[in-house]
Amino acid sequence: MAESSNNTPSLVVGLTGGIGSGKTAVSDYFASLGVPIIDTDVISREVVAKGTPALNAVRDKFGPDVLTQDGELNRRQLRSAIFNAPELKKWLEQLLHPLIRQEVGQQLALANSDYAIVAIPLLAENWPYPYINRVLVV
């Protein structure tokens, strides 16, 4: 996880869009121009990596079946567990979203740029993001 140095960009664009819309192509293009890209999909995997407190909390809540034999998160099993259980989905979101937002903030502080893009596939569903100034929908 990133360490903060408090150089937050003055313009932060939230990049969002539907599945297969081309968000990655857009973020790759901006990255080729030197724009810092912070990808919340990547961060969401990091916060539940093997041995993290968040993964331990998920295991404690959902049981050992949400882990693979290697101790990694079994995403398919977790999706199955929350699919028809809104209260469990809400619990999971309340655990993970603050961790993801915190890491985004830390990465923004390290961006060393006047602007940055934060790729957030479900931006509208998970609003607000206080550090986002503009939204780019693909």
Buried (B, 14 or more C-beta within 10 A) or exposed (E): EBEEEEEBBEEBBBBBBEEEEEBBEBBEEBBEEEBBBBBBBEBBEBBBEEEBEBBEBBBEEBEEEBBEEEEBBBEEBBEEBBEEEEEBBEBBBEBBBEBBBBBBBBBBBBBEBEBBBBBBBEBEEBEEBEBBEEBBEB
